[in-house]
Structure formats: structure tokens, C-alpha cells
Amino acid sequence: MLTRRLTATATLALITAIIIADLATSLPLDPFRAPPAIALGSGQAASGAHCAALPGR
């Protein structure tokens, strides 16, 4: 039981440290420069994903 508690505590401490480090070093998001979450019918071409790597004709 001690090993499980130690592992859980270490995991939570690591996750907390990663989140704190990320928040301390990242810039705030700019909602006006962010890409749309869902761009269905917007006319924008797909980019940066596996669906963007389709072979051309």
C-alpha cells in the first residue's frame, strides 16, 4: 500500500510541476489569431493533419 501511495503522490507532483512550468513559460492565447476549432464550410483548406496529405490529381 505504501508503494501505491508513493507512486500516486509522485505522479500528481510531476503533473502539477509540468502544468506550473507550462503556465509560467507560455504566452496567453490570442483568440483573434487562433484557427477555428471546426472549419466546416468556411472555405479554408485543411493543413497540418493527415487529411491534408491527400495525393494530388
mmCIF file of the N, C-alpha and C atoms, coordinates in Angstrom:
data_MODEL
# 
_entry.id   MODEL 
# 
loop_
_atom_site.group_PDB 
_atom_site.id 
_atom_site.type_symbol 
_atom_site.label_atom_id 
_atom_site.label_alt_id 
_atom_site.label_comp_id 
_atom_site.label_asym_id 
_atom_site.label_entity_id 
_atom_site.label_seq_id 
_atom_site.pdbx_PDB_ins_code 
_atom_site.Cartn_x 
_atom_site.Cartn_y 
_atom_site.Cartn_z 
_atom_site.occupancy 
_atom_site.B_iso_or_equiv 
_atom_site.pdbx_formal_charge 
_atom_site.auth_seq_id 
_atom_site.auth_comp_id 
_atom_site.auth_asym_id 
_atom_site.auth_atom_id 
_atom_site.pdbx_PDB_model_num 
ATOM 1   N N  . MET A 1 1  ? 0.813   -1.192 0.000   1.00 0.00 ? 1  MET A N  1 
ATOM 2   C CA . MET A 1 1  ? 0.000   0.000  0.000   1.00 0.00 ? 1  MET A CA 1 
ATOM 3   C C  . MET A 1 1  ? 0.863   1.265  0.000   1.00 0.00 ? 1  MET A C  1 
ATOM 4   N N  . LEU A 1 2  ? 2.017   1.207  0.632   1.00 0.00 ? 2  LEU A N  1 
ATOM 5   C CA . LEU A 1 2  ? 2.917   2.357  0.670   1.00 0.00 ? 2  LEU A CA 1 
ATOM 6   C C  . LEU A 1 2  ? 3.446   2.673  -0.721  1.00 0.00 ? 2  LEU A C  1 
ATOM 7   N N  . THR A 1 3  ? 3.736   1.647  -1.512  1.00 0.00 ? 3  THR A N  1 
ATOM 8   C CA . THR A 1 3  ? 4.253   1.865  -2.857  1.00 0.00 ? 3  THR A CA 1 
ATOM 9   C C  . THR A 1 3  ? 3.207   2.545  -3.735  1.00 0.00 ? 3  THR A C  1 
ATOM 10  N N  . ARG A 1 4  ? 1.974   2.129  -3.624  1.00 0.00 ? 4  ARG A N  1 
ATOM 11  C CA . ARG A 1 4  ? 0.905   2.732  -4.417  1.00 0.00 ? 4  ARG A CA 1 
ATOM 12  C C  . ARG A 1 4  ? 0.715   4.201  -4.042  1.00 0.00 ? 4  ARG A C  1 
ATOM 13  N N  . ARG A 1 5  ? 0.720   4.501  -2.764  1.00 0.00 ? 5  ARG A N  1 
ATOM 14  C CA . ARG A 1 5  ? 0.549   5.876  -2.308  1.00 0.00 ? 5  ARG A CA 1 
ATOM 15  C C  . ARG A 1 5  ? 1.727   6.750  -2.739  1.00 0.00 ? 5  ARG A C  1 
ATOM 16  N N  . LEU A 1 6  ? 2.938   6.209  -2.650  1.00 0.00 ? 6  LEU A N  1 
ATOM 17  C CA . LEU A 1 6  ? 4.131   6.938  -3.079  1.00 0.00 ? 6  LEU A CA 1 
ATOM 18  C C  . LEU A 1 6  ? 4.092   7.202  -4.584  1.00 0.00 ? 6  LEU A C  1 
ATOM 19  N N  . THR A 1 7  ? 3.712   6.211  -5.368  1.00 0.00 ? 7  THR A N  1 
ATOM 20  C CA . THR A 1 7  ? 3.627   6.377  -6.819  1.00 0.00 ? 7  THR A CA 1 
ATOM 21  C C  . THR A 1 7  ? 2.558   7.397  -7.197  1.00 0.00 ? 7  THR A C  1 
ATOM 22  N N  . ALA A 1 8  ? 1.410   7.350  -6.552  1.00 0.00 ? 8  ALA A N  1 
ATOM 23  C CA . ALA A 1 8  ? 0.340   8.307  -6.839  1.00 0.00 ? 8  ALA A CA 1 
ATOM 24  C C  . ALA A 1 8  ? 0.762   9.725  -6.471  1.00 0.00 ? 8  ALA A C  1 
ATOM 25  N N  . THR A 1 9  ? 1.414   9.885  -5.347  1.00 0.00 ? 9  THR A N  1 
ATOM 26  C CA . THR A 1 9  ? 1.871   11.202 -4.922  1.00 0.00 ? 9  THR A CA 1 
ATOM 27  C C  . THR A 1 9  ? 2.925   11.750 -5.864  1.00 0.00 ? 9  THR A C  1 
ATOM 28  N N  . ALA A 1 10 ? 3.870   10.913 -6.266  1.00 0.00 ? 10 ALA A N  1 
ATOM 29  C CA . ALA A 1 10 ? 4.913   11.346 -7.195  1.00 0.00 ? 10 ALA A CA 1 
ATOM 30  C C  . ALA A 1 10 ? 4.320   11.709 -8.555  1.00 0.00 ? 10 ALA A C  1 
ATOM 31  N N  . THR A 1 11 ? 3.336   10.953 -9.011  1.00 0.00 ? 11 THR A N  1 
ATOM 32  C CA . THR A 1 11 ? 2.697   11.242 -10.295 1.00 0.00 ? 11 THR A CA 1 
ATOM 33  C C  . THR A 1 11 ? 1.948   12.566 -10.245 1.00 0.00 ? 11 THR A C  1 
ATOM 34  N N  . LEU A 1 12 ? 1.183   12.793 -9.197  1.00 0.00 ? 12 LEU A N  1 
ATOM 35  C CA . LEU A 1 12 ? 0.459   14.057 -9.065  1.00 0.00 ? 12 LEU A CA 1 
ATOM 36  C C  . LEU A 1 12 ? 1.415   15.240 -8.935  1.00 0.00 ? 12 LEU A C  1 
ATOM 37  N N  . ALA A 1 13 ? 2.521   15.052 -8.226  1.00 0.00 ? 13 ALA A N  1 
ATOM 38  C CA . ALA A 1 13 ? 3.507   16.124 -8.094  1.00 0.00 ? 13 ALA A CA 1 
ATOM 39  C C  . ALA A 1 13 ? 4.145   16.441 -9.445  1.00 0.00 ? 13 ALA A C  1 
ATOM 40  N N  . LEU A 1 14 ? 4.434   15.419 -10.249 1.00 0.00 ? 14 LEU A N  1 
ATOM 41  C CA . LEU A 1 14 ? 5.022   15.634 -11.565 1.00 0.00 ? 14 LEU A CA 1 
ATOM 42  C C  . LEU A 1 14 ? 4.042   16.344 -12.498 1.00 0.00 ? 14 LEU A C  1 
ATOM 43  N N  . ILE A 1 15 ? 2.792   15.923 -12.495 1.00 0.00 ? 15 ILE A N  1 
ATOM 44  C CA . ILE A 1 15 ? 1.788   16.573 -13.336 1.00 0.00 ? 15 ILE A CA 1 
ATOM 45  C C  . ILE A 1 15 ? 1.604   18.031 -12.921 1.00 0.00 ? 15 ILE A C  1 
ATOM 46  N N  . THR A 1 16 ? 1.568   18.286 -11.624 1.00 0.00 ? 16 THR A N  1 
ATOM 47  C CA . THR A 1 16 ? 1.438   19.655 -11.125 1.00 0.00 ? 16 THR A CA 1 
ATOM 48  C C  . THR A 1 16 ? 2.635   20.500 -11.532 1.00 0.00 ? 16 THR A C  1 
ATOM 49  N N  . ALA A 1 17 ? 3.837   19.941 -11.440 1.00 0.00 ? 17 ALA A N  1 
ATOM 50  C CA . ALA A 1 17 ? 5.041   20.681 -11.831 1.00 0.00 ? 17 ALA A CA 1 
ATOM 51  C C  . ALA A 1 17 ? 5.038   20.989 -13.324 1.00 0.00 ? 17 ALA A C  1 
ATOM 52  N N  . ILE A 1 18 ? 4.579   20.062 -14.142 1.00 0.00 ? 18 ILE A N  1 
ATOM 53  C CA . ILE A 1 18 ? 4.523   20.298 -15.588 1.00 0.00 ? 18 ILE A CA 1 
ATOM 54  C C  . ILE A 1 18 ? 3.518   21.401 -15.903 1.00 0.00 ? 18 ILE A C  1 
ATOM 55  N N  . ILE A 1 19 ? 2.361   21.378 -15.258 1.00 0.00 ? 19 ILE A N  1 
ATOM 56  C CA . ILE A 1 19 ? 1.347   22.414 -15.502 1.00 0.00 ? 19 ILE A CA 1 
ATOM 57  C C  . ILE A 1 19 ? 1.848   23.782 -15.053 1.00 0.00 ? 19 ILE A C  1 
ATOM 58  N N  . ILE A 1 20 ? 2.501   23.853 -13.917 1.00 0.00 ? 20 ILE A N  1 
ATOM 59  C CA . ILE A 1 20 ? 3.032   25.126 -13.427 1.00 0.00 ? 20 ILE A CA 1 
ATOM 60  C C  . ILE A 1 20 ? 4.117   25.647 -14.359 1.00 0.00 ? 20 ILE A C  1 
ATOM 61  N N  . ALA A 1 21 ? 4.999   24.771 -14.819 1.00 0.00 ? 21 ALA A N  1 
ATOM 62  C CA . ALA A 1 21 ? 6.056   25.188 -15.746 1.00 0.00 ? 21 ALA A CA 1 
ATOM 63  C C  . ALA A 1 21 ? 5.465   25.669 -17.061 1.00 0.00 ? 21 ALA A C  1 
ATOM 64  N N  . ASP A 1 22 ? 4.433   25.000 -17.541 1.00 0.00 ? 22 ASP A N  1 
ATOM 65  C CA . ASP A 1 22 ? 3.797   25.411 -18.794 1.00 0.00 ? 22 ASP A CA 1 
ATOM 66  C C  . ASP A 1 22 ? 3.125   26.774 -18.644 1.00 0.00 ? 22 ASP A C  1 
ATOM 67  N N  . LEU A 1 23 ? 2.411   26.980 -17.564 1.00 0.00 ? 23 LEU A N  1 
ATOM 68  C CA . LEU A 1 23 ? 1.744   28.256 -17.344 1.00 0.00 ? 23 LEU A CA 1 
ATOM 69  C C  . LEU A 1 23 ? 2.738   29.400 -17.154 1.00 0.00 ? 23 LEU A C  1 
ATOM 70  N N  . ALA A 1 24 ? 3.886   29.100 -16.561 1.00 0.00 ? 24 ALA A N  1 
ATOM 71  C CA . ALA A 1 24 ? 4.885   30.133 -16.302 1.00 0.00 ? 24 ALA A CA 1 
ATOM 72  C C  . ALA A 1 24 ? 5.627   30.541 -17.573 1.00 0.00 ? 24 ALA A C  1 
ATOM 73  N N  . THR A 1 25 ? 5.752   29.649 -18.550 1.00 0.00 ? 25 THR A N  1 
ATOM 74  C CA . THR A 1 25 ? 6.563   29.947 -19.724 1.00 0.00 ? 25 THR A CA 1 
ATOM 75  C C  . THR A 1 25 ? 5.762   30.237 -20.988 1.00 0.00 ? 25 THR A C  1 
ATOM 76  N N  . SER A 1 26 ? 4.470   29.986 -20.994 1.00 0.00 ? 26 SER A N  1 
ATOM 77  C CA . SER A 1 26 ? 3.702   30.174 -22.223 1.00 0.00 ? 26 SER A CA 1 
ATOM 78  C C  . SER A 1 26 ? 3.059   31.555 -22.273 1.00 0.00 ? 26 SER A C  1 
ATOM 79  N N  . LEU A 1 27 ? 2.839   32.009 -23.487 1.00 0.00 ? 27 LEU A N  1 
ATOM 80  C CA . LEU A 1 27 ? 2.169   33.285 -23.703 1.00 0.00 ? 27 LEU A CA 1 
ATOM 81  C C  . LEU A 1 27 ? 0.662   33.071 -23.639 1.00 0.00 ? 27 LEU A C  1 
ATOM 82  N N  . PRO A 1 28 ? -0.092  34.094 -23.284 1.00 0.00 ? 28 PRO A N  1 
ATOM 83  C CA . PRO A 1 28 ? -1.550  33.928 -23.281 1.00 0.00 ? 28 PRO A CA 1 
ATOM 84  C C  . PRO A 1 28 ? -2.062  33.754 -24.717 1.00 0.00 ? 28 PRO A C  1 
ATOM 85  N N  . LEU A 1 29 ? -3.165  33.032 -24.856 1.00 0.00 ? 29 LEU A N  1 
ATOM 86  C CA . LEU A 1 29 ? -3.737  32.794 -26.168 1.00 0.00 ? 29 LEU A CA 1 
ATOM 87  C C  . LEU A 1 29 ? -4.385  34.056 -26.707 1.00 0.00 ? 29 LEU A C  1 
ATOM 88  N N  . ASP A 1 30 ? -4.250  34.249 -28.013 1.00 0.00 ? 30 ASP A N  1 
ATOM 89  C CA . ASP A 1 30 ? -4.904  35.367 -28.693 1.00 0.00 ? 30 ASP A CA 1 
ATOM 90  C C  . ASP A 1 30 ? -6.086  34.801 -29.470 1.00 0.00 ? 30 ASP A C  1 
ATOM 91  N N  . PRO A 1 31 ? -7.310  35.008 -29.010 1.00 0.00 ? 31 PRO A N  1 
ATOM 92  C CA . PRO A 1 31 ? -8.461  34.401 -29.680 1.00 0.00 ? 31 PRO A CA 1 
ATOM 93  C C  . PRO A 1 31 ? -8.681  34.915 -31.099 1.00 0.00 ? 31 PRO A C  1 
ATOM 94  N N  . PHE A 1 32 ? -8.111  36.058 -31.456 1.00 0.00 ? 32 PHE A N  1 
ATOM 95  C CA . PHE A 1 32 ? -8.302  36.604 -32.793 1.00 0.00 ? 32 PHE A CA 1 
ATOM 96  C C  . PHE A 1 32 ? -7.340  35.992 -33.812 1.00 0.00 ? 32 PHE A C  1 
ATOM 97  N N  . ARG A 1 33 ? -6.274  35.336 -33.357 1.00 0.00 ? 33 ARG A N  1 
ATOM 98  C CA . ARG A 1 33 ? -5.319  34.692 -34.265 1.00 0.00 ? 33 ARG A CA 1 
ATOM 99  C C  . ARG A 1 33 ? -5.439  33.174 -34.236 1.00 0.00 ? 33 ARG A C  1 
ATOM 100 N N  . ALA A 1 34 ? -6.295  32.639 -33.410 1.00 0.00 ? 34 ALA A N  1 
ATOM 101 C CA . ALA A 1 34 ? -6.451  31.193 -33.288 1.00 0.00 ? 34 ALA A CA 1 
ATOM 102 C C  . ALA A 1 34 ? -7.223  30.649 -34.478 1.00 0.00 ? 34 ALA A C  1 
ATOM 103 N N  . PRO A 1 35 ? -6.855  29.459 -34.950 1.00 0.00 ? 35 PRO A N  1 
ATOM 104 C CA . PRO A 1 35 ? -7.619  28.860 -36.044 1.00 0.00 ? 35 PRO A CA 1 
ATOM 105 C C  . PRO A 1 35 ? -8.979  28.398 -35.540 1.00 0.00 ? 35 PRO A C  1 
ATOM 106 N N  . PRO A 1 36 ? -9.952  28.291 -36.432 1.00 0.00 ? 36 PRO A N  1 
ATOM 107 C CA . PRO A 1 36 ? -11.269 27.830 -35.984 1.00 0.00 ? 36 PRO A CA 1 
ATOM 108 C C  . PRO A 1 36 ? -11.211 26.387 -35.500 1.00 0.00 ? 36 PRO A C  1 
ATOM 109 N N  . ALA A 1 37 ? -11.957 26.081 -34.464 1.00 0.00 ? 37 ALA A N  1 
ATOM 110 C CA . ALA A 1 37 ? -11.967 24.718 -33.935 1.00 0.00 ? 37 ALA A CA 1 
ATOM 111 C C  . ALA A 1 37 ? -12.592 23.760 -34.934 1.00 0.00 ? 37 ALA A C  1 
ATOM 112 N N  . ILE A 1 38 ? -13.683 24.187 -35.568 1.00 0.00 ? 38 ILE A N  1 
ATOM 113 C CA . ILE A 1 38 ? -14.343 23.394 -36.601 1.00 0.00 ? 38 ILE A CA 1 
ATOM 114 C C  . ILE A 1 38 ? -14.546 24.324 -37.792 1.00 0.00 ? 38 ILE A C  1 
ATOM 115 N N  . ALA A 1 39 ? -13.916 23.997 -38.920 1.00 0.00 ? 39 ALA A N  1 
ATOM 116 C CA . ALA A 1 39 ? -13.952 24.882 -40.082 1.00 0.00 ? 39 ALA A CA 1 
ATOM 117 C C  . ALA A 1 39 ? -14.801 24.299 -41.204 1.00 0.00 ? 39 ALA A C  1 
ATOM 118 N N  . LEU A 1 40 ? -15.916 23.684 -40.855 1.00 0.00 ? 40 LEU A N  1 
ATOM 119 C CA . LEU A 1 40 ? -16.770 23.093 -41.881 1.00 0.00 ? 40 LEU A CA 1 
ATOM 120 C C  . LEU A 1 40 ? -17.420 24.190 -42.713 1.00 0.00 ? 40 LEU A C  1 
ATOM 121 N N  . GLY A 1 41 ? -17.195 24.143 -44.010 1.00 0.00 ? 41 GLY A N  1 
ATOM 122 C CA . GLY A 1 41 ? -17.805 25.096 -44.917 1.00 0.00 ? 41 GLY A CA 1 
ATOM 123 C C  . GLY A 1 41 ? -17.225 26.488 -44.858 1.00 0.00 ? 41 GLY A C  1 
ATOM 124 N N  . SER A 1 42 ? -16.068 26.668 -44.240 1.00 0.00 ? 42 SER A N  1 
ATOM 125 C CA . SER A 1 42 ? -15.502 28.011 -44.125 1.00 0.00 ? 42 SER A CA 1 
ATOM 126 C C  . SER A 1 42 ? -14.675 28.391 -45.342 1.00 0.00 ? 42 SER A C  1 
ATOM 127 N N  . GLY A 1 43 ? -14.372 27.427 -46.206 1.00 0.00 ? 43 GLY A N  1 
ATOM 128 C CA . GLY A 1 43 ? -13.548 27.705 -47.373 1.00 0.00 ? 43 GLY A CA 1 
ATOM 129 C C  . GLY A 1 43 ? -12.066 27.595 -47.098 1.00 0.00 ? 43 GLY A C  1 
ATOM 130 N N  . GLN A 1 44 ? -11.670 27.354 -45.867 1.00 0.00 ? 44 GLN A N  1 
ATOM 131 C CA . GLN A 1 44 ? -10.261 27.200 -45.542 1.00 0.00 ? 44 GLN A CA 1 
ATOM 132 C C  . GLN A 1 44 ? -9.804  25.801 -45.900 1.00 0.00 ? 44 GLN A C  1 
ATOM 133 N N  . ALA A 1 45 ? -8.606  25.719 -46.472 1.00 0.00 ? 45 ALA A N  1 
ATOM 134 C CA . ALA A 1 45 ? -8.052  24.421 -46.816 1.00 0.00 ? 45 ALA A CA 1 
ATOM 135 C C  . ALA A 1 45 ? -7.518  23.745 -45.559 1.00 0.00 ? 45 ALA A C  1 
ATOM 136 N N  . ALA A 1 46 ? -7.607  22.430 -45.534 1.00 0.00 ? 46 ALA A N  1 
ATOM 137 C CA . ALA A 1 46 ? -7.067  21.676 -44.405 1.00 0.00 ? 46 ALA A CA 1 
ATOM 138 C C  . ALA A 1 46 ? -5.543  21.756 -44.434 1.00 0.00 ? 46 ALA A C  1 
ATOM 139 N N  . SER A 1 47 ? -4.941  21.853 -43.261 1.00 0.00 ? 47 SER A N  1 
ATOM 140 C CA . SER A 1 47 ? -3.483  21.877 -43.185 1.00 0.00 ? 47 SER A CA 1 
ATOM 141 C C  . SER A 1 47 ? -3.040  21.330 -41.853 1.00 0.00 ? 47 SER A C  1 
ATOM 142 N N  . GLY A 1 48 ? -1.910  20.675 -41.850 1.00 0.00 ? 48 GLY A N  1 
ATOM 143 C CA . GLY A 1 48 ? -1.316  20.208 -40.612 1.00 0.00 ? 48 GLY A CA 1 
ATOM 144 C C  . GLY A 1 48 ? -1.879  18.928 -40.048 1.00 0.00 ? 48 GLY A C  1 
ATOM 145 N N  . ALA A 1 49 ? -2.607  18.170 -40.822 1.00 0.00 ? 49 ALA A N  1 
ATOM 146 C CA . ALA A 1 49 ? -3.162  16.926 -40.315 1.00 0.00 ? 49 ALA A CA 1 
ATOM 147 C C  . ALA A 1 49 ? -3.064  15.850 -41.398 1.00 0.00 ? 49 ALA A C  1 
ATOM 148 N N  . HIS A 1 50 ? -3.428  14.646 -41.055 1.00 0.00 ? 50 HIS A N  1 
ATOM 149 C CA . HIS A 1 50 ? -3.312  13.573 -42.029 1.00 0.00 ? 50 HIS A CA 1 
ATOM 150 C C  . HIS A 1 50 ? -4.255  13.770 -43.206 1.00 0.00 ? 50 HIS A C  1 
ATOM 151 N N  . CYS A 1 51 ? -5.337  14.489 -43.012 1.00 0.00 ? 51 CYS A N  1 
ATOM 152 C CA . CYS A 1 51 ? -6.275  14.721 -44.114 1.00 0.00 ? 51 CYS A CA 1 
ATOM 153 C C  . CYS A 1 51 ? -5.723  15.760 -45.100 1.00 0.00 ? 51 CYS A C  1 
ATOM 154 N N  . ALA A 1 52 ? -4.695  16.507 -44.699 1.00 0.00 ? 52 ALA A N  1 
ATOM 155 C CA . ALA A 1 52 ? -4.097  17.492 -45.594 1.00 0.00 ? 52 ALA A CA 1 
ATOM 156 C C  . ALA A 1 52 ? -3.066  16.857 -46.520 1.00 0.00 ? 52 ALA A C  1 
ATOM 157 N N  . ALA A 1 53 ? -2.688  15.615 -46.288 1.00 0.00 ? 53 ALA A N  1 
ATOM 158 C CA . ALA A 1 53 ? -1.642  14.959 -47.065 1.00 0.00 ? 53 ALA A CA 1 
ATOM 159 C C  . ALA A 1 53 ? -2.235  14.073 -48.163 1.00 0.00 ? 53 ALA A C  1 
ATOM 160 N N  . LEU A 1 54 ? -3.400  14.424 -48.664 1.00 0.00 ? 54 LEU A N  1 
ATOM 161 C CA . LEU A 1 54 ? -4.014  13.638 -49.721 1.00 0.00 ? 54 LEU A CA 1 
ATOM 162 C C  . LEU A 1 54 ? -3.234  13.818 -51.019 1.00 0.00 ? 54 LEU A C  1 
ATOM 163 N N  . PRO A 1 55 ? -3.125  12.774 -51.820 1.00 0.00 ? 55 PRO A N  1 
ATOM 164 C CA . PRO A 1 55 ? -2.377  12.902 -53.090 1.00 0.00 ? 55 PRO A CA 1 
ATOM 165 C C  . PRO A 1 55 ? -3.117  13.810 -54.057 1.00 0.00 ? 55 PRO A C  1 
ATOM 166 N N  . GLY A 1 56 ? -2.357  14.566 -54.820 1.00 0.00 ? 56 GLY A N  1 
ATOM 167 C CA . GLY A 1 56 ? -2.953  15.460 -55.813 1.00 0.00 ? 56 GLY A CA 1 
ATOM 168 C C  . GLY A 1 56 ? -3.343  14.699 -57.069 1.00 0.00 ? 56 GLY A C  1 
ATOM 169 N N  . ARG A 1 57 ? -4.130  15.320 -57.904 1.00 0.00 ? 57 ARG A N  1 
ATOM 170 C CA . ARG A 1 57 ? -4.553  14.661 -59.142 1.00 0.00 ? 57 ARG A CA 1 
ATOM 171 C C  . ARG A 1 57 ? -3.583  14.880 -60.248 1.00 0.00 ? 57 ARG A C  1 
# 
